[in-house]
Amino acid sequence: MTAVNSLTVPDATFDDRLREILRSRVEFIELIGDDLVSAGGKRTRPLIVFLAAQALGLKASDPRWKDVIDLAACVELLHSASLLHDDLIDDSDTRRGHQTAFKRFGNVVSVMSGDFMLARLLMLLSQMPGSAELTHAFGETASVICEGEVLQFQVASYADYSLENYWTVIHGKTAALVELAASSPALLLQVPEGQRAALATFGQEYGMAFQIQDDLLDLMGDEAKLGKPVGSDVREGKATFPLLALMDTPDGAEVRDILERHANQAGDVGRVRELAGRHDITARTRTEIRRRAQNAIQALETLPAGPARDALASLAQKELERHH
């Protein structure tokens, strides 16, 4: 583990542990596991696990730290399993610049490898202190993720656009797993309920801010900075926060029509972007992002002051400035 400003964060040692957990006698499963580890990424969720544990007073020198490492691995495995399934559902060709598993190995191998990751995380949870509470929390989160993904398709199919549905969808898609990453160390370390609840609120609000920012960038972002085309949510009929705000303007009927036809006419995405600029939807959306980020930071005040708490707060603060 690497110490940064006296904090321990995921590094190559964490990756080695993740690779060890994913060992399999079946070559295709092991190759997908190796791809997961070598692809890297920001490791934001494992980082949150590490920071939350340290915010609760645990140090990397404590014998219990090995359980924190495995808990972070469990969160990453749940995330990775959901991505394997998402890529197949979305028929995605690439992820993080690499060919997706189902394109490389086929549907069965990809789905079963995701299930293998879920099985491995259950094995790890069974060996941890507080295993019953942790297993329940992971199971509940997995259920919420599934419900959020399916509800997103249902809303697009029925054109049942509402903020209530949107909050439910993005909580399932993103915030639930961030909430788990933040609060599960409290279950592992068996700290007072008030501290667990504070970390859960932080994770939920930060996760919501993160997804709203992603949705804003999908509509109004710079394609060169994003590295991908904008407007995918419009083309998929997904009513995100900026699109819902735009539908609540005098031009809302036109936007709804474009969304319902999945922007299948030339110029549709450009027209929505033009209308969003006219009604200053970026400012309205950033107001909501700021509110969520501030809620996340305020929730942390229950915890002892220190570098780990500050690092968690900075994650939420960065959502106000993120452009990709």
Secondary structure by P-SEA (a helix, b strand, c coil): cccccccccccaaaaaaaaaaaccccaaaaaaaaaaaaacccaaaaaaaaaaaaaacccccccaaaaaaaaaaaaaaaaaaaaaaaaaaaccccccccccccccccaaaaaaaaaaaaaaaaaaaaaccaaaaaaaaaaaaaaaaaaaaaaaaaaaaaccccaaaaaaaaaaacaaaaaaaacaaaaaacccaaaaaaaaaaaaaaaaaaaaaaaaaaccccccccccccccccccccccaaaaaaaaccaaaaaaaaaaacccccaaaaaaaaaaaaaaaaaaaaaaaaaaaaaaaaaaccccccaaaaaaaaaaaacccccc
